[in-house]
């Protein structure tokens, strides 16, 4: 009976240590997934892969993705240390707390799902010993953290992806690390689309682009226009500001009715404003690390929504669903100026 | 020694049983019923789907038991969430903080802290330009 208990304990212990097979090796490794954002096709997922050799030097690092990455996938040539002082390197100023690049990889290669990095023999000593000056001396490369970026390919849309990292030292020791599976979003994203009131003001969610009236008519896109951007400070006595209206919105909410030709399809796009409280970091392009993900669109209910949203501001936006029910989208307002608005979009196929 | 421990334990249990029978009753929602008789709305708020206020102004008439509010031009008045402040220990029914259609006046009843006095408020919201 006691033997059985010992066996159970042994199995539980094995369960804890099964993620890494380098326990008997003098080469150790670890991994951090730097990217916290949802994985979107065309966007990067970044990893920091750390290696340390107790004997010999680092020789190679390898990353194997379950689905081959798109162009741009591979290891970086540089590792980074955090500077404690203000320094200037190659004309670039770094202040305390900044990450400073040092060359740690001699060459990189990506072929299919496998990316590899051949490590340098030596590295700037400050990377190993932060008390010495940058560029003063070089030492053997016995430990480094390399960065690997995976550009999500179209093939991975809506699937799960995983990665296996491995490294080898000059003494032949090896270490490896396998990640869990990460879901790839079905969303598409496009950033920084500039719209101008009365000109490039017709937005198509299906095309994720803004058009002029002439473009809409020459390309016969009127049935793909989901909203029109209008800027007018007041409509009568009331505040109007930067607003989105559908082609089929009640005319009393359209400050400049002449922007909607009478012969265009009068689609009604349900939309609901969000002011200040949906600051998606991917659309915004900066922190905080708050993100819209597939589930936000899967659970989006616009049954009670109207087909216009008035008085948008910077960092605000609007959830929408196309009238044909094909897409749900969030339009984020990056920047506003008189008569112009810069927006970014996340779009989810329904 | 054993008898002393048993005696102390019994005394503690008796003390606890006395404490547990407080004289402050609670209602069906677990809220304290007190002796307060006031039952007025003291503040009113109406939020849109983004949890931002849609109101331009509002006024409360405690004598007529009315709240009259004006919402911004373009507000989707059929999909808003009302919130209010009431006198201490009072409650409101039906619950606020739920999606409602305010295109018609709605009635909310404020019930005093002693649950014996009730006042039904009529809340009317108009939208600018309508």
Interface residues (C-beta under 8 A of the other chain):
Chain A: X235 X236 X237 X238 X239 X240 X243 X252 X253 X272 X273 X274 X275 X276 X277 X278 X304 X305 X306 X308 X309 X310 X311 X316
Chain B: X48 X49 X50 X51 X52 X72 X73 X74 X76 X78 X79 X99 X128 X129
